[in-house]
Amino acid sequence: MIVKDVGVMDAIYQTMKNDDDPQTTLHALMFNLDGNEDALNAFSAKLRAAVTQSYPDINIQNLYEALTELYFFFGGFLFLGVFLGSLFMMATVLIIYFKQISEGYEDSERFVIMQKVGMDKGEVKKTIGKQILMVFFLPLAGAIIHVAFAFPVITKMLAAFRLTNITLIFLCTLVGVVIYALVYTGVYLLTARSYYKMIH
């Protein structure tokens, strides 16, 4: 909105003013300064000290301070995401791994009987591989389907934090899925090997 002078702007402010909420209208003044990060931070600190004594409601901030706040804010989210994601992934993998190993002890006698009646080692290995493959990758497939259906909602939630780059969000989601799939594949191969050793 462009107005001819400060008087018109003040009149607009008065019509929008809400005594119950002093934050109804906000006014921002932005300008560029020459200098490095240390000089700009020092200038902001001096300006803040001089202005806030008379006007404590005024917020003074430079680009580097704003970036630091954003790094703290989004860094916290990143830490929580990585920590909780790793925690849940380890818990899921360990539960499936030990479940399969415990079932291996129960199934060992049956596989011994099958080998005695004529099933060779290659067929036993193939049977074990198929069984563990299904147990491991059905949950992963289900999780990928859930993420695919939830993706539109995820993008809307992230838009509340001004993260509106859909391509970047999709690539991050894809990288996350690939990392999980690789970890699952590694644990699957480890489980299949341990399971096969138990049978023999």
Secondary structure, 3 states (H helix, E strand, C coil): CCCCCHHHHHHHHHHHCCCCCHHHCCCCCCCCCCCCHHHHHHHHHHHHHHHHCCCCCCCCCCHHHHHHHHHHHHHHHHHHHHHHHHHHHHHHHHHHHHHHHHHHHHHHHHHHHHHHCCCCHHHHHHHHHHHHHHHHHHHHHHHHHHHHHHHHHHHHHHHCCCCCCHHHHHHHHHHHHHHHHHHHHHHHHHHHHHHHHHHC
